[in-house]
């Protein structure tokens, strides 16, 4: 398993924060698996640890947001990646954000892009669950910023 983890660490991946509004709180986590699946209809995929609370919530709450982070937002990525973290509103204290019009989830501002989606398919995959969502809206795109990527277990800017 260690060699497999090391091998996958050689693959650069964009860093995003996925958020959902639950009945009691706003929740979120950092992901390095956010990808486009289809253009017509517009579909995206996220991969979450099946044992994680966010995966459990997404099985009952269909709408969510994904904020693709920019270089300079490493702190946001680290906050949402920490185990035992508090609700998303506390994690975003002092960070520009808004509530998505389509999902009601918190959207991190000043990244490179943000989308809102509604889960249309759930696929169990080993110790993870894949959530495929139809894009309900694109909150913003800022192509002038460098995206934040994860490579070799570290957050890095694209140069």
mmCIF file of the C-alpha atoms, coordinates in Angstrom:
data_MODEL
# 
_entry.id   MODEL 
# 
loop_
_atom_site.group_PDB 
_atom_site.id 
_atom_site.type_symbol 
_atom_site.label_atom_id 
_atom_site.label_alt_id 
_atom_site.label_comp_id 
_atom_site.label_asym_id 
_atom_site.label_entity_id 
_atom_site.label_seq_id 
_atom_site.pdbx_PDB_ins_code 
_atom_site.Cartn_x 
_atom_site.Cartn_y 
_atom_site.Cartn_z 
_atom_site.occupancy 
_atom_site.B_iso_or_equiv 
_atom_site.pdbx_formal_charge 
_atom_site.auth_seq_id 
_atom_site.auth_comp_id 
_atom_site.auth_asym_id 
_atom_site.auth_atom_id 
_atom_site.pdbx_PDB_model_num 
ATOM 1   C CA . UNK A 1 1   ? 0.000   0.000  0.000   1.00 0.00 ? 1   UNK A CA 1 
ATOM 2   C CA . UNK A 1 2   ? 2.845   2.415  0.808   1.00 0.00 ? 2   UNK A CA 1 
ATOM 3   C CA . UNK A 1 3   ? 4.353   2.113  -2.668  1.00 0.00 ? 3   UNK A CA 1 
ATOM 4   C CA . UNK A 1 4   ? 0.933   2.644  -4.263  1.00 0.00 ? 4   UNK A CA 1 
ATOM 5   C CA . UNK A 1 5   ? 0.393   5.777  -2.146  1.00 0.00 ? 5   UNK A CA 1 
ATOM 6   C CA . UNK A 1 6   ? 3.828   7.046  -3.171  1.00 0.00 ? 6   UNK A CA 1 
ATOM 7   C CA . UNK A 1 7   ? 3.119   6.339  -6.834  1.00 0.00 ? 7   UNK A CA 1 
ATOM 8   C CA . UNK A 1 8   ? -0.185  8.248  -6.722  1.00 0.00 ? 8   UNK A CA 1 
ATOM 9   C CA . UNK A 1 9   ? 1.603   11.118 -4.974  1.00 0.00 ? 9   UNK A CA 1 
ATOM 10  C CA . UNK A 1 10  ? 3.487   11.694 -8.224  1.00 0.00 ? 10  UNK A CA 1 
ATOM 11  C CA . UNK A 1 11  ? 0.261   12.739 -9.933  1.00 0.00 ? 11  UNK A CA 1 
ATOM 12  C CA . UNK A 1 12  ? -0.498  16.446 -9.612  1.00 0.00 ? 12  UNK A CA 1 
ATOM 13  C CA . UNK A 1 13  ? -4.106  17.134 -8.653  1.00 0.00 ? 13  UNK A CA 1 
ATOM 14  C CA . UNK A 1 14  ? -6.077  20.328 -8.282  1.00 0.00 ? 14  UNK A CA 1 
ATOM 15  C CA . UNK A 1 15  ? -7.168  21.173 -4.750  1.00 0.00 ? 15  UNK A CA 1 
ATOM 16  C CA . UNK A 1 16  ? -10.782 22.020 -3.990  1.00 0.00 ? 16  UNK A CA 1 
ATOM 17  C CA . UNK A 1 17  ? -12.964 22.425 -0.932  1.00 0.00 ? 17  UNK A CA 1 
ATOM 18  C CA . UNK A 1 18  ? -16.299 20.607 -1.128  1.00 0.00 ? 18  UNK A CA 1 
ATOM 19  C CA . UNK A 1 19  ? -19.041 21.959 1.129   1.00 0.00 ? 19  UNK A CA 1 
ATOM 20  C CA . UNK A 1 20  ? -22.617 21.031 1.936   1.00 0.00 ? 20  UNK A CA 1 
ATOM 21  C CA . UNK A 1 21  ? -25.292 22.636 4.105   1.00 0.00 ? 21  UNK A CA 1 
ATOM 22  C CA . UNK A 1 22  ? -26.696 20.093 6.518   1.00 0.00 ? 22  UNK A CA 1 
ATOM 23  C CA . UNK A 1 23  ? -29.758 20.688 8.691   1.00 0.00 ? 23  UNK A CA 1 
ATOM 24  C CA . UNK A 1 24  ? -27.605 21.665 11.674  1.00 0.00 ? 24  UNK A CA 1 
ATOM 25  C CA . UNK A 1 25  ? -24.342 22.948 10.232  1.00 0.00 ? 25  UNK A CA 1 
ATOM 26  C CA . UNK A 1 26  ? -22.193 23.656 7.199   1.00 0.00 ? 26  UNK A CA 1 
ATOM 27  C CA . UNK A 1 27  ? -19.662 20.911 6.507   1.00 0.00 ? 27  UNK A CA 1 
ATOM 28  C CA . UNK A 1 28  ? -16.723 20.600 4.161   1.00 0.00 ? 28  UNK A CA 1 
ATOM 29  C CA . UNK A 1 29  ? -13.511 18.843 3.303   1.00 0.00 ? 29  UNK A CA 1 
ATOM 30  C CA . UNK A 1 30  ? -10.492 19.297 1.075   1.00 0.00 ? 30  UNK A CA 1 
ATOM 31  C CA . UNK A 1 31  ? -10.382 17.041 -1.987  1.00 0.00 ? 31  UNK A CA 1 
ATOM 32  C CA . UNK A 1 32  ? -7.822  16.396 -4.676  1.00 0.00 ? 32  UNK A CA 1 
ATOM 33  C CA . UNK A 1 33  ? -10.332 14.475 -6.783  1.00 0.00 ? 33  UNK A CA 1 
ATOM 34  C CA . UNK A 1 34  ? -12.643 16.825 -8.632  1.00 0.00 ? 34  UNK A CA 1 
ATOM 35  C CA . UNK A 1 35  ? -13.006 16.168 -12.311 1.00 0.00 ? 35  UNK A CA 1 
ATOM 36  C CA . UNK A 1 36  ? -15.207 16.875 -15.270 1.00 0.00 ? 36  UNK A CA 1 
ATOM 37  C CA . UNK A 1 37  ? -17.139 13.798 -16.431 1.00 0.00 ? 37  UNK A CA 1 
ATOM 38  C CA . UNK A 1 38  ? -19.402 15.154 -19.172 1.00 0.00 ? 38  UNK A CA 1 
ATOM 39  C CA . UNK A 1 39  ? -20.119 18.378 -21.027 1.00 0.00 ? 39  UNK A CA 1 
ATOM 40  C CA . UNK A 1 40  ? -23.697 17.509 -22.035 1.00 0.00 ? 40  UNK A CA 1 
ATOM 41  C CA . UNK A 1 41  ? -25.099 17.430 -19.462 1.00 0.00 ? 41  UNK A CA 1 
ATOM 42  C CA . UNK A 1 42  ? -22.344 19.111 -17.445 1.00 0.00 ? 42  UNK A CA 1 
ATOM 43  C CA . UNK A 1 43  ? -21.269 16.547 -14.829 1.00 0.00 ? 43  UNK A CA 1 
ATOM 44  C CA . UNK A 1 44  ? -18.464 16.544 -12.266 1.00 0.00 ? 44  UNK A CA 1 
ATOM 45  C CA . UNK A 1 45  ? -17.159 13.850 -9.954  1.00 0.00 ? 45  UNK A CA 1 
ATOM 46  C CA . UNK A 1 46  ? -15.766 14.012 -6.431  1.00 0.00 ? 46  UNK A CA 1 
ATOM 47  C CA . UNK A 1 47  ? -14.280 11.143 -4.435  1.00 0.00 ? 47  UNK A CA 1 
ATOM 48  C CA . UNK A 1 48  ? -14.750 11.010 -0.657  1.00 0.00 ? 48  UNK A CA 1 
ATOM 49  C CA . UNK A 1 49  ? -13.655 8.575  2.044   1.00 0.00 ? 49  UNK A CA 1 
ATOM 50  C CA . UNK A 1 50  ? -16.724 6.371  2.586   1.00 0.00 ? 50  UNK A CA 1 
ATOM 51  C CA . UNK A 1 51  ? -16.131 6.338  6.355   1.00 0.00 ? 51  UNK A CA 1 
ATOM 52  C CA . UNK A 1 52  ? -16.103 10.148 6.522   1.00 0.00 ? 52  UNK A CA 1 
ATOM 53  C CA . UNK A 1 53  ? -18.992 12.187 7.845   1.00 0.00 ? 53  UNK A CA 1 
ATOM 54  C CA . UNK A 1 54  ? -19.225 14.312 4.692   1.00 0.00 ? 54  UNK A CA 1 
ATOM 55  C CA . UNK A 1 55  ? -19.862 11.209 2.563   1.00 0.00 ? 55  UNK A CA 1 
ATOM 56  C CA . UNK A 1 56  ? -22.610 10.209 4.986   1.00 0.00 ? 56  UNK A CA 1 
ATOM 57  C CA . UNK A 1 57  ? -24.198 13.666 4.719   1.00 0.00 ? 57  UNK A CA 1 
ATOM 58  C CA . UNK A 1 58  ? -23.970 13.682 0.911   1.00 0.00 ? 58  UNK A CA 1 
ATOM 59  C CA . UNK A 1 59  ? -25.953 10.448 0.832   1.00 0.00 ? 59  UNK A CA 1 
ATOM 60  C CA . UNK A 1 60  ? -28.920 12.405 2.213   1.00 0.00 ? 60  UNK A CA 1 
ATOM 61  C CA . UNK A 1 61  ? -28.197 15.940 0.922   1.00 0.00 ? 61  UNK A CA 1 
ATOM 62  C CA . UNK A 1 62  ? -27.971 16.072 -2.873  1.00 0.00 ? 62  UNK A CA 1 
ATOM 63  C CA . UNK A 1 63  ? -26.705 19.619 -3.421  1.00 0.00 ? 63  UNK A CA 1 
ATOM 64  C CA . UNK A 1 64  ? -23.129 20.725 -2.748  1.00 0.00 ? 64  UNK A CA 1 
ATOM 65  C CA . UNK A 1 65  ? -20.468 23.191 -3.838  1.00 0.00 ? 65  UNK A CA 1 
ATOM 66  C CA . UNK A 1 66  ? -16.852 22.776 -4.907  1.00 0.00 ? 66  UNK A CA 1 
ATOM 67  C CA . UNK A 1 67  ? -14.469 25.733 -4.658  1.00 0.00 ? 67  UNK A CA 1 
ATOM 68  C CA . UNK A 1 68  ? -11.272 25.218 -6.671  1.00 0.00 ? 68  UNK A CA 1 
ATOM 69  C CA . UNK A 1 69  ? -8.528  26.917 -4.664  1.00 0.00 ? 69  UNK A CA 1 
ATOM 70  C CA . UNK A 1 70  ? -5.856  29.301 -5.907  1.00 0.00 ? 70  UNK A CA 1 
ATOM 71  C CA . UNK A 1 71  ? -2.231  29.602 -4.911  1.00 0.00 ? 71  UNK A CA 1 
ATOM 72  C CA . UNK A 1 72  ? -2.265  31.541 -1.655  1.00 0.00 ? 72  UNK A CA 1 
ATOM 73  C CA . UNK A 1 73  ? -5.202  29.566 -0.252  1.00 0.00 ? 73  UNK A CA 1 
ATOM 74  C CA . UNK A 1 74  ? -3.076  26.797 1.267   1.00 0.00 ? 74  UNK A CA 1 
ATOM 75  C CA . UNK A 1 75  ? -4.352  27.705 4.735   1.00 0.00 ? 75  UNK A CA 1 
ATOM 76  C CA . UNK A 1 76  ? -7.953  27.114 3.642   1.00 0.00 ? 76  UNK A CA 1 
ATOM 77  C CA . UNK A 1 77  ? -6.974  23.744 2.164   1.00 0.00 ? 77  UNK A CA 1 
ATOM 78  C CA . UNK A 1 78  ? -5.161  22.754 5.375   1.00 0.00 ? 78  UNK A CA 1 
ATOM 79  C CA . UNK A 1 79  ? -8.037  23.842 7.614   1.00 0.00 ? 79  UNK A CA 1 
ATOM 80  C CA . UNK A 1 80  ? -10.519 21.663 5.740   1.00 0.00 ? 80  UNK A CA 1 
ATOM 81  C CA . UNK A 1 81  ? -8.097  18.708 5.590   1.00 0.00 ? 81  UNK A CA 1 
ATOM 82  C CA . UNK A 1 82  ? -7.531  18.532 9.363   1.00 0.00 ? 82  UNK A CA 1 
ATOM 83  C CA . UNK A 1 83  ? -9.162  15.622 11.205  1.00 0.00 ? 83  UNK A CA 1 
ATOM 84  C CA . UNK A 1 84  ? -11.782 16.482 13.819  1.00 0.00 ? 84  UNK A CA 1 
ATOM 85  C CA . UNK A 1 85  ? -12.343 19.923 12.356  1.00 0.00 ? 85  UNK A CA 1 
ATOM 86  C CA . UNK A 1 86  ? -15.250 22.159 13.384  1.00 0.00 ? 86  UNK A CA 1 
ATOM 87  C CA . UNK A 1 87  ? -18.042 23.322 11.074  1.00 0.00 ? 87  UNK A CA 1 
ATOM 88  C CA . UNK A 1 88  ? -17.242 25.061 7.802   1.00 0.00 ? 88  UNK A CA 1 
ATOM 89  C CA . UNK A 1 89  ? -18.420 28.472 9.015   1.00 0.00 ? 89  UNK A CA 1 
ATOM 90  C CA . UNK A 1 90  ? -15.723 28.466 11.719  1.00 0.00 ? 90  UNK A CA 1 
ATOM 91  C CA . UNK A 1 91  ? -13.101 27.230 9.256   1.00 0.00 ? 91  UNK A CA 1 
ATOM 92  C CA . UNK A 1 92  ? -13.943 30.126 6.929   1.00 0.00 ? 92  UNK A CA 1 
ATOM 93  C CA . UNK A 1 93  ? -13.738 32.808 9.619   1.00 0.00 ? 93  UNK A CA 1 
ATOM 94  C CA . UNK A 1 94  ? -11.768 35.672 8.087   1.00 0.00 ? 94  UNK A CA 1 
ATOM 95  C CA . UNK A 1 95  ? -11.959 34.101 4.603   1.00 0.00 ? 95  UNK A CA 1 
ATOM 96  C CA . UNK A 1 96  ? -14.149 35.657 1.900   1.00 0.00 ? 96  UNK A CA 1 
ATOM 97  C CA . UNK A 1 97  ? -17.076 33.349 1.133   1.00 0.00 ? 97  UNK A CA 1 
ATOM 98  C CA . UNK A 1 98  ? -20.755 33.372 0.280   1.00 0.00 ? 98  UNK A CA 1 
ATOM 99  C CA . UNK A 1 99  ? -23.672 30.975 0.286   1.00 0.00 ? 99  UNK A CA 1 
ATOM 100 C CA . UNK A 1 100 ? -24.364 29.389 -3.091  1.00 0.00 ? 100 UNK A CA 1 
ATOM 101 C CA . UNK A 1 101 ? -27.680 30.277 -4.704  1.00 0.00 ? 101 UNK A CA 1 
ATOM 102 C CA . UNK A 1 102 ? -28.308 26.729 -5.964  1.00 0.00 ? 102 UNK A CA 1 
ATOM 103 C CA . UNK A 1 103 ? -26.915 24.558 -3.167  1.00 0.00 ? 103 UNK A CA 1 
ATOM 104 C CA . UNK A 1 104 ? -27.016 26.843 -0.112  1.00 0.00 ? 104 UNK A CA 1 
ATOM 105 C CA . UNK A 1 105 ? -23.503 25.484 0.573   1.00 0.00 ? 105 UNK A CA 1 
ATOM 106 C CA . UNK A 1 106 ? -20.660 27.823 1.475   1.00 0.00 ? 106 UNK A CA 1 
ATOM 107 C CA . UNK A 1 107 ? -18.542 28.875 -1.517  1.00 0.00 ? 107 UNK A CA 1 
ATOM 108 C CA . UNK A 1 108 ? -14.952 30.002 -0.949  1.00 0.00 ? 108 UNK A CA 1 
ATOM 109 C CA . UNK A 1 109 ? -14.225 33.201 -2.856  1.00 0.00 ? 109 UNK A CA 1 
ATOM 110 C CA . UNK A 1 110 ? -10.978 34.307 -4.530  1.00 0.00 ? 110 UNK A CA 1 
ATOM 111 C CA . UNK A 1 111 ? -10.139 30.838 -5.837  1.00 0.00 ? 111 UNK A CA 1 
ATOM 112 C CA . UNK A 1 112 ? -9.848  29.948 -9.512  1.00 0.00 ? 112 UNK A CA 1 
ATOM 113 C CA . UNK A 1 113 ? -13.417 28.637 -9.903  1.00 0.00 ? 113 UNK A CA 1 
ATOM 114 C CA . UNK A 1 114 ? -16.462 27.487 -7.980  1.00 0.00 ? 114 UNK A CA 1 
ATOM 115 C CA . UNK A 1 115 ? -19.366 25.314 -9.013  1.00 0.00 ? 115 UNK A CA 1 
ATOM 116 C CA . UNK A 1 116 ? -22.548 24.050 -7.443  1.00 0.00 ? 116 UNK A CA 1 
ATOM 117 C CA . UNK A 1 117 ? -23.845 20.576 -8.240  1.00 0.00 ? 117 UNK A CA 1 
ATOM 118 C CA . UNK A 1 118 ? -26.597 18.106 -7.474  1.00 0.00 ? 118 UNK A CA 1 
ATOM 119 C CA . UNK A 1 119 ? -25.685 14.445 -7.045  1.00 0.00 ? 119 UNK A CA 1 
ATOM 120 C CA . UNK A 1 120 ? -27.192 12.262 -9.773  1.00 0.00 ? 120 UNK A CA 1 
ATOM 121 C CA . UNK A 1 121 ? -25.224 9.070  -9.164  1.00 0.00 ? 121 UNK A CA 1 
ATOM 122 C CA . UNK A 1 122 ? -23.370 7.501  -6.221  1.00 0.00 ? 122 UNK A CA 1 
ATOM 123 C CA . UNK A 1 123 ? -20.772 4.807  -6.925  1.00 0.00 ? 123 UNK A CA 1 
ATOM 124 C CA . UNK A 1 124 ? -19.074 2.800  -4.149  1.00 0.00 ? 124 UNK A CA 1 
ATOM 125 C CA . UNK A 1 125 ? -15.383 2.345  -5.057  1.00 0.00 ? 125 UNK A CA 1 
ATOM 126 C CA . UNK A 1 126 ? -13.223 0.491  -2.534  1.00 0.00 ? 126 UNK A CA 1 
ATOM 127 C CA . UNK A 1 127 ? -12.829 2.616  0.606   1.00 0.00 ? 127 UNK A CA 1 
ATOM 128 C CA . UNK A 1 128 ? -14.189 5.708  -1.202  1.00 0.00 ? 128 UNK A CA 1 
ATOM 129 C CA . UNK A 1 129 ? -17.523 6.785  -2.630  1.00 0.00 ? 129 UNK A CA 1 
ATOM 130 C CA . UNK A 1 130 ? -17.760 8.630  -5.940  1.00 0.00 ? 130 UNK A CA 1 
ATOM 131 C CA . UNK A 1 131 ? -20.409 11.318 -6.168  1.00 0.00 ? 131 UNK A CA 1 
ATOM 132 C CA . UNK A 1 132 ? -21.311 12.357 -9.707  1.00 0.00 ? 132 UNK A CA 1 
ATOM 133 C CA . UNK A 1 133 ? -23.185 15.622 -9.823  1.00 0.00 ? 133 UNK A CA 1 
ATOM 134 C CA . UNK A 1 134 ? -24.911 17.660 -12.475 1.00 0.00 ? 134 UNK A CA 1 
ATOM 135 C CA . UNK A 1 135 ? -23.620 21.222 -12.471 1.00 0.00 ? 135 UNK A CA 1 
ATOM 136 C CA . UNK A 1 136 ? -26.369 23.614 -11.397 1.00 0.00 ? 136 UNK A CA 1 
ATOM 137 C CA . UNK A 1 137 ? -24.260 26.741 -11.753 1.00 0.00 ? 137 UNK A CA 1 
ATOM 138 C CA . UNK A 1 138 ? -20.771 28.169 -11.991 1.00 0.00 ? 138 UNK A CA 1 
ATOM 139 C CA . UNK A 1 139 ? -20.328 30.803 -9.291  1.00 0.00 ? 139 UNK A CA 1 
ATOM 140 C CA . UNK A 1 140 ? -17.161 32.279 -10.781 1.00 0.00 ? 140 UNK A CA 1 
ATOM 141 C CA . UNK A 1 141 ? -14.053 31.596 -12.856 1.00 0.00 ? 141 UNK A CA 1 
ATOM 142 C CA . UNK A 1 142 ? -10.816 33.566 -12.403 1.00 0.00 ? 142 UNK A CA 1 
ATOM 143 C CA . UNK A 1 143 ? -8.289  32.367 -14.973 1.00 0.00 ? 143 UNK A CA 1 
ATOM 144 C CA . UNK A 1 144 ? -5.848  35.111 -13.967 1.00 0.00 ? 144 UNK A CA 1 
ATOM 145 C CA . UNK A 1 145 ? -4.874  33.193 -10.811 1.00 0.00 ? 145 UNK A CA 1 
ATOM 146 C CA . UNK A 1 146 ? -2.639  30.138 -10.530 1.00 0.00 ? 146 UNK A CA 1 
ATOM 147 C CA . UNK A 1 147 ? -4.499  27.086 -9.210  1.00 0.00 ? 147 UNK A CA 1 
ATOM 148 C CA . UNK A 1 148 ? -3.333  25.293 -6.086  1.00 0.00 ? 148 UNK A CA 1 
ATOM 149 C CA . UNK A 1 149 ? -2.271  21.690 -6.684  1.00 0.00 ? 149 UNK A CA 1 
ATOM 150 C CA . UNK A 1 150 ? -1.253  18.781 -4.470  1.00 0.00 ? 150 UNK A CA 1 
ATOM 151 C CA . UNK A 1 151 ? 1.886   16.943 -5.535  1.00 0.00 ? 151 UNK A CA 1 
ATOM 152 C CA . UNK A 1 152 ? 4.138   14.674 -3.480  1.00 0.00 ? 152 UNK A CA 1 
ATOM 153 C CA . UNK A 1 153 ? 2.098   15.274 -0.317  1.00 0.00 ? 153 UNK A CA 1 
ATOM 154 C CA . UNK A 1 154 ? 2.464   19.081 -0.478  1.00 0.00 ? 154 UNK A CA 1 
ATOM 155 C CA . UNK A 1 155 ? 0.363   21.978 -1.715  1.00 0.00 ? 155 UNK A CA 1 
ATOM 156 C CA . UNK A 1 156 ? 2.099   23.718 -4.595  1.00 0.00 ? 156 UNK A CA 1 
ATOM 157 C CA . UNK A 1 157 ? 1.284   26.518 -7.031  1.00 0.00 ? 157 UNK A CA 1 
ATOM 158 C CA . UNK A 1 158 ? 1.203   25.865 -10.762 1.00 0.00 ? 158 UNK A CA 1 
ATOM 159 C CA . UNK A 1 159 ? 4.079   27.860 -12.226 1.00 0.00 ? 159 UNK A CA 1 
# 
